[in-house]
Amino acid sequence: MHYLAEGLRLPTNGLDYTILAIYFAVVLGIGFAARASVKTSLDFFLSGRSLPAWVTGLAFVAANLGATEILGMAATGAQYGVAVVHWYWIGAIPAMVFLGLVMMPFYYGSKVRSVPEFLLQRFDKSAHLLSSVLFAFAAILIAGVNLYALSIVVEALLGWPQWVSIVVAGFFVLAYITVGGLSSAVYNEVLQFFVILAALIPLTILGLKRVGGWDGLTGSLEQSHGGDFLTAWGGTGIGDANPLGANWLTIILGLGFVLSFGYWTTNFAEVQRALSAKNLSAARRTPLIAAFPKIFIVFLVMIPGLVAAVLVPKIGTAGSDLTYNDAIPLLMQELLPNGVLGIAVTGLLAAFMAGMAANVSSFNTVFTSDIWAKYVRPGRDDAYYLRFGRLITAIGVLASIGTAFIASSFSNIMSYLQTLFSFFNVPMFVVFIIGMFWKRASMKSGVWGLVAGTGAAMINYFWIYKQGIVDIPTDQGANFVSAIVGFVAGAVVMVVVTLFTAPKPEAELAGLVYGTRSPGLEEPPGEGDDAWYRKPALLGWGAIVIAALCYVPYSF
């Protein structure tokens, strides 16, 4: 277990604790207020499919603003430099637009409660069960990342022992999800989105001021880390050396296509927010609305990471007791006065709780609907599954506490998360994308594609990379390669298996394969007005254009 340096302590006072207490009281209040709307299992797991697009859109981006975004991306900025923009403008926006424009009609129109349930309709029970188990396992591991990240921040800033931080945060997440279900999580995520911004904006501004503005920051980093540290594509030619340890091909294919599309289009922790929208139009706009703040959030996590690399040049080095994950706590110690510190601590707690809540709420849905109700206790009344959903939520939180200790072995938790995504999300993505666009893909090809993709990614990471059979400079570079290997292996196996097994009857593919349509895609009355914000295509192309314009200063 990694413990933060003793020097990372901040003089919090009564004002800071008051701000924290008010926030936790509001969180629990939202949970109890949402309880009145939870009468069925659909209310508990998908908010009765009743939420407006602006709520689900903000919850969509807030669910991702967890450990990955705050500590992980700041750590990536401190370690790899400006290349962190790839995770946003290549590794997020295109996939979010694709989800809204192309994949949401399949998900929402088929009326599934979860992503694995779509595989049950498209393939068979074996693909459904395996994907459900893999997703449930991954969700608990990722929820543990958020708990671990929260514990190291609270230990640093408030002096609480890690186990106390983990238990307290876990209790609050457990309380408001168990009481109010997904509605509680979603409305809290909307609140948390604004609290997180209130924490990151002053940290970014004060950090730039401390190092002499943007010119002072870039001048110091160019002198200490070299010019490639300040460019997104510098040194990414095949065979060239760069801080990220990946060339342009592995960045575009591994991150820009396989990892990003695998995460944003099949990760139920995100997709669940869109599925809770009130109709198909709102569901399609959910990831597109989220794409706009996502474009600019990169500056609020990249700049603090770069500032930390200047102020603490030994961060993450072999002779230092500080890891890259400590970048944000270091800046908070250096820059923030009391009061503002309380807001910043609250923002970080909000981020970690949002990330954990997203994974726990998706875990309880998949475990209850896709595993327990389908294979263990089928045919019970709805009240039984509602009670069981609350029980498995508690079990999921306890399991997350255990997996938090696994995350502690990684000095950059972003690397750990990308490793998990290459193992679990990428194989699921290849099965989805082939199943959605190829009618001939057979029922049995789904499960074998999952097995092959997951197995190949793990073999590449643990054997070929870790054993040094092929020299890959960094963990991130290895993750990109593992993602590509997993995708190719899953696709090849699906094609081969399809050639020797029976396809699903075409009559059963309506609404599940591109080019077919189901009655579930019918728009309700009143959804066809001409307001620009009701047109998913305009929102999607607008997000891509703005991201492309943002990329111009970093592409040389």
N, C-alpha and C positions, 0 to 999 in steps of 0.2 A: 504493500500500500504506500502510495506517495503522500508524504505530508509536506505542507508548505513551510517555507523558511520562517523561523520565529520572528524575523523582522517584518513580515507582512501582517501587521496589525494596525487597525485604524481606531482613533479615539472617538468612537461613537458615543453620543450622549442621549439625553431624554427625548430631544426633538426627533432624532433618527428613529428611535424605538417607537415613538408615537406614530410616525408615518407608516412604519411597518405594521403596527397593530391595527391602524385604520384600514389598511389594504386587506389584511387577513379577515377582518370583520366583514368587509364588503364582499370578499370572495365567498365566504360562508353564507352571507345573506342572499347572494344570487343563487346559490345552490338550493337553499330552502324555498326561495321564491319560485324556482323552476319545478319544485316537487309537485305543485298543484297540477301541472300539465302532464305528469307521468301517470298514465292510467293503464297503458298496455305496453307490451314488449317493444312494439314499433316506436312508441313515444320514448322509451328508455334508450333504445339503440340508435334511432335515426330521427329523433325529435318529431315523430309523426309526419315526416316529409312536409314541413310547414314553414320553414324559415325563409326570409327574403334573401335576395342575392347579395346585397351589401353586407349583411351579417355573415353569411357563409363565406363570402370573399375575404373579409378581414380575418375570420377564424381560420381560413385556409392558410394564409400567410403566417398568422400567429402560431399555428400548430407547428410550423417549421422553425419558428424563432426560439428554438430551445438551445441545448448545449451545442449543437452543430453550428448554429448561427453566431452565438455570442462568444463563447470561449473558443470553440473549434475554428471558426473563420478568422478570429483575431490571432489565434496561434498560427494558422496557416499564413497569414499576412506577415507575422514576425519571422517565420521560418523560410517562406518562399517568395515574399515580396508581392509586387503588383499582380503576379500570376493568379492571385486569389480571385480576380474578376472572372476568370474562366468558369468558376463554379456558379456564377450568376448569369452572365450574358451568353454563354454557350451551354452551361450545365443546368440551366433552370428554365429560362424564358421560352425557348422553342418547345420544350417538352410540355410546359404548362399550357401553351397555346394549342398544341396538338391534343392534349387531354380535353380541353374545352370544345374544340371544333370537331374532332373526329371521334374520340372514345366515349365521351359522356352520353351521347345518344344511345350507345350500346348498353352502358351501365344502367342509366336511368330508365330507358325504355324497357329493359328486361325485368325491372322491378326487383332486382336482387338486393339483399341486405348487406352484402359484403363483396369484395373482389373475388375471393375464392369461390363464392357461389356462382359467379359467372362461368367459371371453369366447369362446374357441375353441369350447367346447361349446355355448354359448348362441347365438352368432352365426355367424361364419365366419372363415376364415384371415386375411382383410384386417383385420378388427377386432382379431384376436389379435396379428398382427404389429405393427400400429401401436401398440397399447397396450403391447406388450412394449418397443418401442424408446423410447416416451415415458417409461415407468417406469424403464428402465435409465439413461436420460439424467438424469432427475430424481434418482435414487438417488445418482449420482456427484456431482451438484451439492450435495445435502444432506450427503453425507459430507464434502465439502470445507468446508462451514460448520463442522462439528465440528472439523476439523483447524485451521482458521483461528482459531476460538475458543480452542482449546487453546494455539495458538502465542502468542496475545497474553497469555494468563494466565501461561504459563511464562516468557515474556520479562519480564513484570512482576515475577514473584515470585522467579525463580531467576536472572535475568539471561542466560539462554541466547538466542542469536540465533533469530529466528523459523524459519529454515530448519532449524536443528538440532532444534528442538521438533517440527516437522512430520515430519521424517525418523524421529526416535526413536519418536514415537507411532505413526506409520504402520508401522514395523517390528514393534512389539509386536502391533498388531492383525492384521497380516499373518501373523505367526508363529502365534498361537493359533487363528485361523480356518482357515488352510491346514492345520495339523496336525490339529485336532480337529473341524473343520466346525461345524455349527450347535450341536451339543451343547456344544462348548467355549464358543461365544459365549453361549449361554443360561445355563450354570452360572456363567460369569464375570459375567453381568448380574445374577444373584441376589446374588453377592458385592458387586458394585458398588452395588446398591441400598442396602445397609446402610452401605457406606463413604460414599456420597453423603449419607445422613442424618447420619452422624457429622460431616460437614463443615459442613452447613447449619444444624443445630440450634444449636451454640455461636455461630455467626456471627449468627444471628437474636437470640438472647438477649443477647449482648454489645452488639449494635447498639441494641436497645431500651434497655438500661441506659445507654448513652452519651448518648442524646437525652432521658433523663428519663422512660422508660416510654412506654406507649401515649398517655397524655394529653399528655406533652411532645412526642411525635412529631406528633400530630394538630394540636396548637396551633401548632407551628412551620410546618407545611405549610399550614394554613388562612391564616396570615398572609402567607406568601410566594407561595402558588399559588392561593389562593381555595378556597371551600367545595366546588366541584364536583370538585376534585382528590381529595377524600376520600369521594366517593360513586360507586357503580357506575352510577347512572342519572341523576345530576344534569346538567341541561343537554342531555339527549338528545332533547328534543322536536324535531320536524321544523322546521328553520329556526333552532334555537337553536345557540349556540356552546358547545363543551365541549373539554377537553384532547384527547380521542380523535379529534375531527373526524368523528364518525359519529352518526347519530340512532338511535333505538330500532328503527326498521324495518330499517335496514341491519345493525345488530348482530344482531337476531334472525334475519333471513333470510340475510344474508351470512355471519356467523360461526356463529350458533347452528344453522343448518340446512345451508347449502351447503358452507362450508369445513370445518366440524367433521365432518359425516357423510362428506364427500368424503375427508377425511384418515383418520379412524378406521376406516372400513369398507372402503376400497380400498387403503390404503397397505400394501403387502406387507411392509415392514419390521416392522409391527406384527402383521398377520394371520399371518405366517409362524410366529410363536411359538405361536399357537393351533393352527395346522395340525400342529405337531409334538407335540401332546398325544396321550395314549394311546388315547382314544376320544372319541366325540361329546360325551358328558357333560362330560368334562374340557375339551374344546375350547370348549364354550359357556360354561363357568365361567371360562375364562381372562381375558377382558376384564372380567368382572364382579368377579372377585377384585381385578384391577388398579384398578377404579374406586374402591375404598375408600381406599387410600393417596392416589390422585389427588385426592380431595376435599380433603385437608388439606395436600398439598404446596404449594398456592398460598401459604400463609402463610410458608413457608420461602424463597420467592423474591420475593414481593411486599414483605414487610417490609424485607429488605435494600435493595431498590430505593428504598423510601420513605426509609429512613435515609440513604442516599447523597444523595438530593435535599436533605436537611437539612444534612448535614455538608459537602457540596460543592455549594453552590447554583449554581455556574457550570457544572456538568457538562452537556455537550451543547449549550452555547450557542455562538454564533458566535465569541465572543472567547476561547474556551477550547480547549486542546489535548487535552481529555479528552472522549471520546464516552460515550454512555449505556452502551455495552458495557463500560466500565471500572468500573461500579458495584461489582461483586463484588471485583475486585482492590483497589480503593480501601479497601473495608471490611476486607479481610484485612490490608492494610498498617497500618491504623489500630488494629485491635482485637486481633489474635491474637498470642499469645506463641509462642516456639519450642516444638516438640512438638505443640501444638494446630495451629500453622501447617503442620507436616508432614502432619497428618491432613487439614487443609483442602485443601492442594495435592493430596494423594492422592485426595481425594473429587472434586475438579474433573477431574483426569486420568481418574478412573474414569468420570465422567459423559460426557466427550467421547469416550472410547474406546468406551463402551457405545453412544452414538449413532452413531458411525462404524461400529462392528462390525455394528449392526443394518442399516444401509444397504448395507454391503459384502456381507454374507451374503445379503441379499435380491437385490442386483444379480447376484451370481454364480449364484444359482438361476435367476433370470429369463433371464439371458443364455445360460446353458448349456441349460436345459430348454426354453425358449420360443423362442429364436432359433437357437442353434447346432444343437441336436438335431432341431428341427422343419424348418429351412429350409436349413441349410448342410451339415451332416454327419448326415443321418438314418440310422437303422438300424445304428449301431455298437454294439459290446458295452458293457455297463455299466461295465467297468473303464476304458474310453476316456473316458466322460463324467465319471467320478470324477477322472481325471488332468486333464482339461480344466477341470473346476470349480476345481481348485487353481490352475491356470495363470491363469484369468481373474480369480481373486481377487487375484493379484499385480498384474495389469494394472489392475484396479479401484482398488487402493490408489494406484498411481502416477498414475492419472487424477484421483483425489481431491486429490492434492497440487497438481495444476494448477488445479483448480476452487477451491481454497482462496483463491486470489488474487482471484477474482471477488467473493467474500464481503467482502473487505476494503474495497470501495467503499461499503458501507452502514454508517452510524453506529449503526443498530439492526438487528442480524441477524435479529430477530424479523420485522421488516418484509420483509426479503429472503425469509425462509422462507414467509411468508404469500403473497408474490408467486408463488413457485414453486408453492405448493399451488393457487392460483387458476388457474394455467396447466395443471397436469398432473393433480391429483387430482380437481378438480371435474368436468371433462368425463368422466373415467372413472366417477365416481359417478353422473352422470345416465344414462349408458349402462347401468350395473349396475341401478339402481333401476327403470328402465323395463323392462329385459329380464327382471327377476325378477318383476314384478307385472303385466306385460301380455303375454299369450300371442301376441297378434297382431304384436308388434314383429318386423319382418322381419329376415332375415339381414344384408341390406345396410345396414339403419338403424344398426347399431352403429358401423361405421367412419365413416359420415358424421356421426353424432352426436359422435364424438371430434374430428373435423376442425373441425366448426362450433364446438363448445365451446371448444377450445383457441384457435382463431383469434379468436373473439369476445372472449375474456378478454384476449388479447395486444393486440388493437386498442384495447380500452377503456383498458388501462393505458398503452401506449406512445404512442398517438395522442390519444385523447380527454382523458386525464388529463395526461400529460406535456407535451402541446402546449397545454394550457390551454383547450381547446375547452369543457369543462365545469369549473367551479371546484369542486374537491374539496379540503378543507383539509389533509389529511394523507395520507401513504402508506398508513397502515392503513385509512383511510376508502376510499381508491381500491382497495385489495385487496378489501374487502367488496363494493364495487360491481362490480368485475371478476368476482368469484365469482358474483354474481347474474346478470350478463350472460352469462357462460359457461354457466351452468346452463340459463337460459331458451333461449338459442340452440341448445344441444345438444338440448334436449327438443323444441323446435319442429321442428327439422330431422329428428329421428327420426320424429316423427309424420307429417310430409309424405312422407318417403322410404317409410315403411311403407305409405302409401296407394297407392303406385305399384309396389311390389315384392312378391315372394312371401314369405310367412311360412315359418318353419321347420316341417317336419312335426311334428304334435302328438305323435307317438310318440317323437320325439327330445327332447322337453322334460321328460321325467320326472325329477324331482329338481332341475330347473333353474329352474322357475317356481313361484311361490307357489300352493299348492293341489294340487301334485303331489308324489309321494313316490317315492323310489328305494330299492332294497335297501340302498344304502350308509348309510341312516339308521337301520338296525337297531341297537339297543343291545345290547352284549354282556351275558352273564349276570352278575348281581351288581350292575348299575348302578342298579337300581330301588329301593334302600332309601330310608327316609323321613328320613334325616338332613337337616337344613335346609340344610347346606352343599352338598348334592348337588342342590338345587333351584334351577336358574338363575333362575326367575321371582322367587323370594324374594330372592335376592342382588341382582337387578337393581332391583327396587322399593325394596329397602333402601338402595341407593346413591343413587337419585333422592331419596328422602325425606330422607336425611342432607344431601345437597347443598342441597336446598330450605331446610332448617333453617339451614344455614350462611349462606345468602344473605340471611336476614331482616335482620341488622344493617346490611347494605350496600344495602338496596333503598329507602331513603328519602333 
